[in-house]
Amino acid sequence: MLAGPLSALIGGAIGHFIDHKSKEPAEEKRAKLMYYAYFFSSAAKVAKANGSISEMEILKVENLIQKMSLAPNLEKFAKDIFRKSKVNSRHISEDFKECAKLVRHEQSIAYSFMGGLFEIATCDGVPSSKAQIKCLLLGEKYFKMPPGTIRSWYAGGYITTPSGEPGDQLKECFDILGVCPNAKHEVIKKYYRKKISTFHPDLLESKNLPKELIILAKEQVIRVNLAYEKIKEVRGFK
């Protein structure tokens, strides 16, 4: 588990950052805090992996906090974790290993967790450093994500909407689904269903996990649906 200043911050958060009037069980409160601690601790390490943390990376972290719709107390907690983790010697592999255990390697959460880190590593508009890519590949390993997931994201499989020339758009859509451009309609449908079932937010909701953990997963579903609709439009099938 987290040690040193971060552990102390977790302990303080349990007592001061959580609404005591909430009916949420104490264990669920702690699990939620631990998830955010692992994520923003990892975020600081990914951002700093190329030597220093840029203004764009800080803005991206703030953007992710907004996307998660964190309550003011959790927002303060997330920022404190990020700030303290910039100078903490804890290795990112520890964050990955413990978080993966916390969420029981649930792939919906893994995609959300790693997707946020990927956005940080690529937000500067310049190629990610080898150190940043190494961090992401470690996350893929510890969360037991399908091998090649991170590489596929760098190949264009992690985008909000298709962009560029028409030919490039279609290639990006196939990359998102993880299927070959010359695949038959039935195969494309199969990969689409598999991709959706891997990290659909309904899976998280059915497990009564915090709503904040579902936000980034929903964005992944939007990406997959947009890609699938574009492929259907171009290929002419329903």
C-alpha positions as MATLAB code, in Angstrom:
seq = 'MLAGPLSALIGGAIGHFIDHKSKEPAEEKRAKLMYYAYFFSSAAKVAKANGSISEMEILKVENLIQKMSLAPNLEKFAKDIFRKSKVNSRHISEDFKECAKLVRHEQSIAYSFMGGLFEIATCDGVPSSKAQIKCLLLGEKYFKMPPGTIRSWYAGGYITTPSGEPGDQLKECFDILGVCPNAKHEVIKKYYRKKISTFHPDLLESKNLPKELIILAKEQVIRVNLAYEKIKEVRGFK';
ca = [
       0.000    0.000    0.000;
       1.000    3.650   -0.301;
       3.620    4.674    2.217;
       5.145    7.853    3.613;
       3.523   11.235    2.874;
       0.947    9.697    0.537;
      -0.169    7.220    3.185;
      -0.580   10.072    5.642;
      -2.610   11.971    3.079;
      -4.904    8.971    2.614;
      -5.406    8.725    6.364;
      -6.217   12.392    6.599;
      -8.624   12.178    3.692;
     -10.602    9.415    5.352;
     -11.213   11.716    8.267;
     -11.625   15.066    6.547;
     -12.254   14.796    2.789;
     -15.214   12.414    2.830;
     -18.761   13.471    3.644;
     -19.603   11.765    6.939;
     -23.303   12.136    6.199;
     -22.923    9.839    3.205;
     -24.361    6.338    3.572;
     -21.472    4.933    1.551;
     -19.737    2.121    3.513;
     -16.344    3.005    4.996;
     -14.564    0.360    2.906;
     -16.017    1.783   -0.317;
     -14.918    5.269    0.703;
     -11.383    4.025    1.270;
     -11.379    2.050   -2.002;
     -12.424    5.175   -3.902;
      -9.677    7.229   -2.274;
      -7.096    4.552   -2.980;
      -8.104    4.443   -6.659;
      -7.624    8.193   -7.010;
      -4.380    8.020   -5.060;
      -3.023    5.387   -7.427;
      -4.212    7.234  -10.526;
      -2.860   10.680   -9.680;
       0.332    9.214   -8.244;
       0.818    7.407  -11.574;
      -0.157   10.545  -13.484;
       2.647   12.509  -11.828;
       5.178    9.798  -12.662;
       4.097    9.543  -16.308;
       4.203   13.320  -16.697;
       7.656   13.533  -15.107;
       9.071   10.473  -16.900;
      10.483   12.587  -19.732;
      12.450   14.743  -17.302;
      10.049   17.470  -16.271;
       6.338   18.196  -16.077;
       5.144   20.628  -18.739;
       2.396   23.200  -18.469;
       0.376   21.189  -20.988;
       0.630   18.078  -18.802;
      -0.567   20.014  -15.772;
      -3.487   21.352  -17.791;
      -4.306   17.825  -18.973;
      -4.391   16.557  -15.390;
      -6.729   19.411  -14.463;
      -8.863   18.543  -17.488;
      -9.088   14.910  -16.367;
     -10.162   16.036  -12.906;
     -12.949   18.054  -14.525;
     -13.970   15.105  -16.700;
     -14.261   12.925  -13.619;
     -16.642   15.484  -12.081;
     -14.928   15.165   -8.723;
     -16.513   16.766   -5.695;
     -14.473   19.682   -4.271;
     -13.054   17.524   -1.458;
     -11.924   14.799   -3.875;
     -10.563   17.398   -6.308;
      -8.366   18.806   -3.545;
      -7.266   15.296   -2.639;
      -6.378   14.465   -6.272;
      -4.306   17.623   -6.675;
      -2.493   17.006   -3.386;
      -1.620   13.457   -4.465;
      -0.338   14.679   -7.842;
       1.758   17.416   -6.246;
       3.317   15.141   -3.628;
       3.932   12.320   -6.115;
       6.100   14.565   -8.292;
       8.853   14.292   -5.686;
       8.053   10.868   -4.243;
      10.485    7.992   -4.874;
       7.763    5.345   -5.080;
       7.983    3.441   -8.385;
       5.003    3.542  -10.711;
       4.933   -0.269  -10.888;
       3.800   -0.294   -7.247;
       0.854    1.936   -8.111;
      -0.101   -0.333  -11.010;
       0.261   -3.549   -9.041;
      -1.765   -2.373   -6.055;
      -4.465   -0.655   -8.099;
      -4.886   -3.717  -10.327;
      -5.387   -5.796   -7.201;
      -7.824   -3.239   -5.774;
     -10.073   -3.345   -8.860;
      -9.551   -7.094   -9.396;
      -8.104   -6.485  -12.885;
     -11.506   -5.258  -14.100;
     -10.824   -4.279  -17.716;
     -13.362   -1.454  -17.770;
     -11.449    0.319  -15.037;
      -8.097   -0.622  -16.555;
      -8.992    1.066  -19.839;
     -10.172    4.186  -18.015;
      -7.086    4.287  -15.773;
      -4.561    3.710  -18.541;
      -6.484    5.878  -21.010;
      -6.099    8.856  -18.694;
      -2.361    8.235  -18.397;
      -2.080    7.868  -22.177;
      -3.739   11.266  -22.636;
      -1.168   12.802  -20.306;
       1.734   11.158  -22.144;
       0.521   12.453  -25.516;
      -0.914   15.867  -24.651;
       2.182   17.896  -25.634;
       1.815   17.201  -29.333;
       5.281   15.646  -29.448;
       6.208   11.951  -29.388;
       6.095   10.376  -25.936;
       9.516    9.687  -24.448;
      10.778    6.123  -24.174;
      10.398    6.423  -20.405;
       6.729    7.412  -20.727;
       6.013    4.537  -23.123;
       7.772    2.159  -20.725;
       5.479    3.354  -17.912;
       2.372    2.738  -20.008;
       3.551   -0.716  -21.058;
       4.093   -1.572  -17.390;
       0.503   -0.559  -16.721;
      -0.702   -2.773  -19.559;
       1.176   -5.666  -17.974;
       0.010   -5.199  -14.380;
      -3.643   -4.611  -15.335;
      -3.472   -7.702  -17.567;
      -4.756   -5.767  -20.575;
      -4.547   -7.503  -23.972;
      -0.899   -7.386  -25.142;
      -0.425   -4.658  -27.728;
      -3.189   -2.391  -26.375;
      -0.876    0.558  -25.713;
       0.887    0.097  -29.056;
      -2.501    0.105  -30.799;
      -3.364    3.385  -29.076;
      -0.176    4.949  -30.400;
      -1.096    3.624  -33.852;
      -4.309    5.626  -33.738;
      -6.591    3.406  -31.680;
      -7.201    6.004  -28.988;
      -8.932    9.044  -30.446;
     -12.099   10.995  -29.775;
     -13.214   11.363  -33.375;
     -11.627   10.319  -36.674;
      -9.553   13.104  -38.226;
      -7.378   13.829  -41.229;
      -7.894   12.635  -44.801;
     -10.760   10.187  -45.548;
      -8.381    7.252  -45.998;
      -6.638    8.034  -42.721;
      -9.988    8.385  -40.958;
     -11.045    4.896  -41.946;
      -7.704    3.392  -40.911;
      -8.022    5.043  -37.517;
     -11.494    3.550  -37.140;
     -10.205    0.039  -37.832;
      -7.353    0.632  -35.375;
      -9.876    1.582  -32.671;
     -11.732   -1.702  -33.141;
      -8.475   -3.634  -33.429;
      -9.493   -5.283  -36.700;
      -7.839   -5.479  -40.135;
      -9.182   -3.076  -42.798;
      -9.912   -5.979  -45.144;
     -11.921   -7.931  -42.549;
     -15.369   -9.215  -43.493;
     -18.503   -7.565  -42.112;
     -19.155  -10.426  -39.675;
     -15.641  -10.156  -38.270;
     -15.944   -6.392  -37.843;
     -19.210   -6.845  -35.944;
     -17.599   -9.494  -33.747;
     -14.673   -7.231  -32.847;
     -17.035   -4.335  -32.196;
     -19.130   -6.372  -29.755;
     -16.001   -7.670  -28.052;
     -14.568   -4.180  -27.690;
     -17.784   -2.808  -26.226;
     -18.185   -5.710  -23.803;
     -14.608   -5.277  -22.588;
     -15.136   -1.915  -20.942;
     -18.791   -0.921  -21.228;
     -19.791    1.400  -18.342;
     -22.833   -0.754  -17.597;
     -20.414   -3.354  -16.259;
     -19.138   -0.860  -13.732;
     -22.606    0.334  -12.773;
     -23.745   -3.233  -12.190;
     -20.935   -3.630   -9.666;
     -21.970   -0.511   -7.749;
     -18.623    1.192   -8.292;
     -18.310    4.977   -7.811;
     -19.802    6.988  -10.660;
     -16.544    8.921  -11.046;
     -14.805    5.765  -12.251;
     -17.255    5.391  -15.123;
     -16.635    8.752  -16.826;
     -13.548    7.817  -18.860;
     -14.999    4.396  -19.700;
     -17.979    6.144  -21.276;
     -15.609    8.150  -23.455;
     -14.030    4.917  -24.679;
     -17.468    3.575  -25.629;
     -18.157    6.769  -27.598;
     -14.887    6.293  -29.515;
     -15.747    2.705  -30.380;
     -19.275    3.567  -31.483;
     -18.088    6.462  -33.653;
     -15.503    4.231  -35.316;
     -18.011    1.436  -35.921;
     -20.599    3.798  -37.418;
     -17.978    5.282  -39.748;
     -16.906    1.821  -40.948;
     -20.530    0.795  -41.525;
     -21.147    3.983  -43.502;
     -18.143    3.464  -45.761;
     -18.531   -0.292  -46.153;
     -22.298   -0.098  -46.593;
     -23.575   -2.637  -44.080;
     -25.896   -2.522  -41.089;
];
